[in-house]
């Protein structure tokens, strides 16, 4: 998860988040190259006393500095479109979880194995991560395609887990769907990222990913 003084993206535990991290690094590398090139040109222009009017007024140069941004945008657009399609990829889920946002807690429902419903509030025991622990976490199997159906019972919330690359609005009267896939077990945290009221910052999300066998036998058998 993201901690204080960390300026990089959280370590991805899903294919979508890994692709988003790679695209971020790809875009930052191109921006750094452009910034370095322009800084060098500006510095040389300021220091040099010679000025070539034929170079700056050349039609060929105008074609080059017009076509260069188009090429850069294409280089950025292709991986960006790929990530967008991955985020909206249609899957055949093995498990469906319905998530309902309320002021100020999350409710989880599941009926694929057994019918259960639980409400997840922020824990009074702060634990290791302040304001991130919940009294009841959502337990899911890793290496399993999960479909999330997200809605709200009152105002607009947003179910966000940075490590999974998921940020889906929970709107009242509307059901939004999002795929979820984790290739790693462990504890992962998120928060509501939509200003939903006075206790908006007290709606943490805690996910626990376990093996499929442990999920079926120990938790929901």
C-alpha positions as a Markdown table, in Angstrom:
| # | Residue | x | y | z |
|---|---|---|---|---|
| 1 | Unk | 0.0 | 0.0 | 0.0 |
| 2 | Unk | 1.0 | 3.6 | -0.3 |
| 3 | Unk | 2.8 | 5.0 | 2.7 |
| 4 | Unk | 4.2 | 8.3 | 3.7 |
| 5 | Unk | 7.2 | 9.6 | 1.8 |
| 6 | Unk | 6.7 | 7.2 | -1.0 |
| 7 | Unk | 6.5 | 8.9 | -4.4 |
| 8 | Unk | 6.1 | 5.8 | -6.6 |
| 9 | Unk | 3.1 | 3.8 | -7.4 |
| 10 | Unk | 2.1 | 0.9 | -5.1 |
| 11 | Unk | 3.3 | -2.6 | -6.1 |
| 12 | Unk | 0.7 | -4.1 | -8.4 |
| 13 | Unk | -1.0 | -7.4 | -7.5 |
| 14 | Unk | -3.1 | -7.6 | -10.7 |
| 15 | Unk | -2.4 | -7.6 | -14.4 |
| 16 | Unk | -4.2 | -4.3 | -14.8 |
| 17 | Unk | -2.1 | -2.5 | -12.2 |
| 18 | Unk | 1.1 | -3.9 | -13.6 |
| 19 | Unk | 0.1 | -2.6 | -17.1 |
| 20 | Unk | -0.7 | 0.8 | -15.5 |
| 21 | Unk | 2.7 | 0.9 | -13.8 |
| 22 | Unk | 4.5 | 0.0 | -17.0 |
| 23 | Unk | 2.5 | 2.7 | -18.9 |
| 24 | Unk | 3.4 | 5.3 | -16.3 |
| 25 | Unk | 7.1 | 4.5 | -16.6 |
| 26 | Unk | 6.8 | 4.5 | -20.4 |
| 27 | Unk | 5.2 | 7.9 | -20.4 |
| 28 | Unk | 7.6 | 9.4 | -17.8 |
| 29 | Unk | 10.6 | 8.2 | -19.8 |
| 30 | Unk | 9.3 | 10.0 | -23.0 |
| 31 | Unk | 8.5 | 13.2 | -21.0 |
| 32 | Unk | 11.9 | 13.2 | -19.5 |
| 33 | Unk | 13.6 | 12.8 | -22.9 |
| 34 | Unk | 11.5 | 15.7 | -24.3 |
| 35 | Unk | 12.3 | 17.9 | -21.3 |
| 36 | Unk | 16.0 | 17.2 | -21.6 |
| 37 | Unk | 16.0 | 18.0 | -25.3 |
| 38 | Unk | 14.1 | 21.2 | -24.9 |
| 39 | Unk | 16.2 | 22.3 | -21.9 |
| 40 | Unk | 19.4 | 21.7 | -24.0 |
| 41 | Unk | 18.0 | 23.7 | -27.0 |
| 42 | Unk | 16.9 | 26.6 | -24.8 |
| 43 | Unk | 20.2 | 26.8 | -23.0 |
| 44 | Unk | 22.2 | 26.8 | -26.3 |
| 45 | Unk | 19.9 | 29.4 | -27.8 |
| 46 | Unk | 20.4 | 31.7 | -24.8 |
| 47 | Unk | 24.1 | 31.3 | -24.7 |
| 48 | Unk | 24.8 | 31.4 | -28.5 |
| 49 | Unk | 25.1 | 34.8 | -30.2 |
| 50 | Unk | 24.5 | 33.4 | -33.7 |
| 51 | Unk | 20.9 | 33.2 | -35.0 |
| 52 | Unk | 20.1 | 31.2 | -38.1 |
| 53 | Unk | 17.0 | 32.7 | -39.7 |
| 54 | Unk | 17.0 | 30.1 | -42.5 |
| 55 | Unk | 16.8 | 27.3 | -39.9 |
| 56 | Unk | 13.9 | 28.7 | -37.9 |
| 57 | Unk | 11.9 | 29.8 | -41.0 |
| 58 | Unk | 12.4 | 26.6 | -43.0 |
| 59 | Unk | 9.3 | 24.7 | -44.1 |
| 60 | Unk | 11.1 | 21.4 | -43.5 |
| 61 | Unk | 11.6 | 22.4 | -39.8 |
| 62 | Unk | 8.0 | 23.4 | -39.5 |
| 63 | Unk | 6.9 | 20.0 | -40.8 |
| 64 | Unk | 9.3 | 18.2 | -38.4 |
| 65 | Unk | 8.2 | 20.1 | -35.2 |
| 66 | Unk | 4.5 | 19.6 | -36.3 |
| 67 | Unk | 4.8 | 15.9 | -37.0 |
| 68 | Unk | 7.0 | 15.1 | -33.9 |
| 69 | Unk | 4.2 | 15.8 | -31.4 |
| 70 | Unk | 1.8 | 13.6 | -33.4 |
| 71 | Unk | 4.3 | 10.7 | -33.3 |
| 72 | Unk | 4.7 | 11.2 | -29.5 |
| 73 | Unk | 1.0 | 11.1 | -29.0 |
| 74 | Unk | 0.7 | 7.9 | -31.0 |
| 75 | Unk | 3.5 | 6.3 | -29.0 |
| 76 | Unk | 1.5 | 7.2 | -25.8 |
| 77 | Unk | -1.9 | 6.3 | -27.2 |
| 78 | Unk | -1.2 | 2.7 | -28.2 |
| 79 | Unk | -0.3 | 1.4 | -24.7 |
| 80 | Unk | -2.9 | 3.6 | -23.1 |
| 81 | Unk | -5.7 | 2.1 | -25.2 |
| 82 | Unk | -4.4 | -1.4 | -24.3 |
| 83 | Unk | -4.7 | -0.6 | -20.6 |
| 84 | Unk | -8.2 | 0.8 | -21.0 |
| 85 | Unk | -9.3 | -2.4 | -22.8 |
| 86 | Unk | -7.8 | -4.5 | -20.0 |
| 87 | Unk | -9.8 | -2.5 | -17.4 |
| 88 | Unk | -13.0 | -3.2 | -19.3 |
| 89 | Unk | -12.2 | -6.8 | -20.3 |
| 90 | Unk | -15.2 | -9.2 | -20.3 |
| 91 | Unk | -14.6 | -12.3 | -18.2 |
| 92 | Unk | -16.4 | -15.3 | -17.1 |
| 93 | Unk | -16.3 | -14.9 | -13.3 |
| 94 | Unk | -15.9 | -17.8 | -10.8 |
| 95 | Unk | -17.3 | -15.6 | -8.0 |
| 96 | Unk | -19.5 | -12.5 | -7.9 |
| 97 | Unk | -19.4 | -10.0 | -5.0 |
| 98 | Unk | -22.0 | -7.3 | -4.5 |
| 99 | Unk | -20.6 | -4.2 | -2.8 |
| 100 | Unk | -22.9 | -1.5 | -1.3 |
| 101 | Unk | -21.5 | 1.7 | 0.0 |
| 102 | Unk | -23.3 | 3.5 | 2.9 |
| 103 | Unk | -22.5 | 6.4 | 5.2 |
| 104 | Unk | -20.0 | 5.3 | 6.4 |
| 105 | Unk | -19.2 | 1.6 | 5.9 |
| 106 | Unk | -19.1 | -1.0 | 3.1 |
| 107 | Unk | -21.5 | -4.0 | 2.8 |
| 108 | Unk | -20.5 | -7.2 | 1.0 |
| 109 | Unk | -22.9 | -9.8 | -0.3 |
| 110 | Unk | -22.1 | -13.2 | -2.0 |
| 111 | Unk | -24.4 | -16.0 | -3.1 |
| 112 | Unk | -22.2 | -18.3 | -5.3 |
| 113 | Unk | -21.1 | -20.7 | -2.5 |
| 114 | Unk | -23.3 | -19.7 | 0.4 |
| 115 | Unk | -25.5 | -16.7 | 1.0 |
| 116 | Unk | -23.7 | -14.3 | 3.3 |
| 117 | Unk | -23.7 | -10.6 | 4.0 |
| 118 | Unk | -21.3 | -8.6 | 6.1 |
| 119 | Unk | -20.8 | -5.0 | 7.1 |
| 120 | Unk | -17.3 | -3.7 | 7.2 |
| 121 | Unk | -16.6 | -0.7 | 9.5 |
| 122 | Unk | -13.4 | 0.9 | 10.4 |
| 123 | Unk | -11.8 | -0.8 | 13.4 |
| 124 | Unk | -11.4 | 1.1 | 16.6 |
| 125 | Unk | -8.1 | -0.7 | 17.0 |
| 126 | Unk | -5.8 | 1.3 | 14.7 |
| 127 | Unk | -3.4 | -1.6 | 14.2 |
| 128 | Unk | -0.3 | -1.1 | 12.0 |
| 129 | Unk | -2.0 | 1.1 | 9.5 |
| 130 | Unk | -3.8 | 4.0 | 11.1 |
| 131 | Unk | -7.5 | 4.4 | 9.9 |
| 132 | Unk | -7.1 | 1.5 | 7.4 |
| 133 | Unk | -8.0 | -1.5 | 9.5 |
| 134 | Unk | -11.6 | -2.9 | 9.4 |
| 135 | Unk | -13.4 | -5.0 | 11.9 |
| 136 | Unk | -14.4 | -7.5 | 9.2 |
| 137 | Unk | -12.3 | -7.8 | 6.1 |
| 138 | Unk | -13.5 | -9.1 | 2.7 |
| 139 | Unk | -11.9 | -12.5 | 2.1 |
| 140 | Unk | -11.4 | -13.5 | -1.5 |
| 141 | Unk | -9.4 | -16.3 | -3.3 |
| 142 | Unk | -6.4 | -15.3 | -5.4 |
| 143 | Unk | -5.8 | -16.6 | -8.9 |
| 144 | Unk | -9.6 | -16.4 | -9.4 |
| 145 | Unk | -11.6 | -14.2 | -11.7 |
| 146 | Unk | -14.0 | -12.2 | -9.5 |
| 147 | Unk | -16.8 | -9.9 | -10.7 |
| 148 | Unk | -17.6 | -6.9 | -8.5 |
| 149 | Unk | -21.1 | -5.3 | -8.6 |
| 150 | Unk | -20.9 | -2.0 | -6.9 |
| 151 | Unk | -23.7 | 0.3 | -5.9 |
| 152 | Unk | -24.7 | 2.7 | -3.1 |
| 153 | Unk | -27.6 | 3.0 | -0.6 |
| 154 | Unk | -27.4 | 6.8 | -0.1 |
| 155 | Unk | -24.8 | 9.1 | -1.8 |
| 156 | Unk | -22.0 | 8.5 | -4.3 |
| 157 | Unk | -19.0 | 6.6 | -2.9 |
| 158 | Unk | -16.0 | 5.1 | -4.7 |
| 159 | Unk | -14.6 | 1.7 | -4.0 |
| 160 | Unk | -10.8 | 2.1 | -4.5 |
| 161 | Unk | -7.9 | -0.4 | -4.0 |
| 162 | Unk | -4.7 | 1.1 | -5.5 |
| 163 | Unk | -2.8 | -2.2 | -5.5 |
| 164 | Unk | -5.4 | -3.8 | -7.8 |
| 165 | Unk | -5.8 | -0.7 | -10.0 |
| 166 | Unk | -9.5 | -0.5 | -9.2 |
| 167 | Unk | -11.4 | 2.7 | -8.7 |
| 168 | Unk | -15.2 | 2.2 | -9.3 |
| 169 | Unk | -17.9 | 4.7 | -8.3 |
| 170 | Unk | -20.8 | 3.4 | -6.2 |
| 171 | Unk | -23.8 | 5.4 | -7.4 |
| 172 | Unk | -27.3 | 5.1 | -5.8 |
| 173 | Unk | -29.8 | 3.4 | -8.1 |
| 174 | Unk | -27.0 | 2.2 | -10.5 |
| 175 | Unk | -25.0 | -1.1 | -10.6 |
| 176 | Unk | -21.4 | -0.7 | -11.8 |
| 177 | Unk | -19.4 | -3.8 | -12.6 |
| 178 | Unk | -15.6 | -4.3 | -12.4 |
| 179 | Unk | -13.4 | -7.4 | -12.9 |
| 180 | Unk | -10.9 | -8.3 | -10.1 |
| 181 | Unk | -8.0 | -10.7 | -10.3 |
| 182 | Unk | -5.1 | -11.0 | -7.9 |
| 183 | Unk | -2.1 | -13.3 | -8.4 |
| 184 | Unk | -0.8 | -12.8 | -4.9 |
| 185 | Unk | -2.1 | -13.6 | -1.4 |
| 186 | Unk | -1.9 | -11.2 | 1.5 |
| 187 | Unk | -3.6 | -8.2 | 3.1 |
| 188 | Unk | -4.4 | -5.2 | 0.9 |
| 189 | Unk | -6.0 | -1.9 | 1.7 |
| 190 | Unk | -8.0 | 0.9 | 0.1 |
| 191 | Unk | -10.4 | 3.7 | 0.9 |
| 192 | Unk | -13.4 | 5.5 | -0.4 |
| 193 | Unk | -12.1 | 8.1 | -2.8 |
| 194 | Unk | -15.3 | 10.1 | -3.3 |
| 195 | Unk | -16.2 | 12.9 | -0.8 |
| 196 | Unk | -19.3 | 11.4 | 0.6 |
| 197 | Unk | -19.9 | 13.2 | 3.9 |
| 198 | Unk | -18.3 | 14.2 | 7.2 |
| 199 | Unk | -16.9 | 10.7 | 7.9 |
| 200 | Unk | -15.7 | 10.1 | 4.3 |
| 201 | Unk | -12.2 | 9.4 | 5.5 |
| 202 | Unk | -13.4 | 6.7 | 7.8 |
| 203 | Unk | -14.5 | 4.2 | 5.1 |
| 204 | Unk | -11.4 | 1.9 | 4.7 |
| 205 | Unk | -11.3 | -1.2 | 2.6 |
| 206 | Unk | -9.4 | -4.3 | 3.7 |
| 207 | Unk | -9.0 | -7.3 | 1.4 |
| 208 | Unk | -7.6 | -10.7 | 2.4 |
| 209 | Unk | -6.5 | -13.0 | -0.5 |
| 210 | Unk | -6.2 | -16.7 | 0.4 |
| 211 | Unk | -5.9 | -19.9 | -1.6 |
| 212 | Unk | -9.0 | -21.3 | -3.4 |
| 213 | Unk | -8.9 | -24.4 | -1.1 |
| 214 | Unk | -8.7 | -22.3 | 2.0 |
| 215 | Unk | -11.4 | -20.0 | 0.8 |
| 216 | Unk | -13.9 | -22.8 | 0.1 |
| 217 | Unk | -13.1 | -25.1 | 3.1 |
| 218 | Unk | -12.3 | -22.7 | 6.0 |
| 219 | Unk | -14.3 | -19.6 | 5.3 |
| 220 | Unk | -17.4 | -20.5 | 3.4 |
| 221 | Unk | -17.9 | -24.2 | 3.8 |
